[in-house]
Amino acid sequence: MSLTAETVARHELVGLSVAVVAASNPDLVGIDGEAVMETTQTVGIEQNDRVLQVPKADATFVWTVPSGERVRTEGERLVGRPARRTEQRSDSPWR
């Protein structure tokens, strides 16, 4: 399955460019860089040689997929173990 706007929540996010465009903590808005790690509750974003942990549930992200398209995703859709999230049925008509 290719990485598209519709399937971004079902793919590996590490390595994609990402920006935080909204968050319950205003200090997180504006963080951008490359996603370098992901846990159940957070996304690690590398910015200026530092890795900043952003809580998924409290933020809205914009990802840049390989085609160059920018995809806005509510962080609540991403909460969960990355391996489990990529296997969930909710986004795929084939499962």
Buried (B, 14 or more C-beta within 10 A) or exposed (E): EEBBEEBBBBBEBBEBBBBBBBBEEEEBBEBBBBBBBBEEBBBBBBBEEEEBEBBBEBBBBBBBBEEEEEBEBBBEBBBBEBEEBBEEEEBEEEE
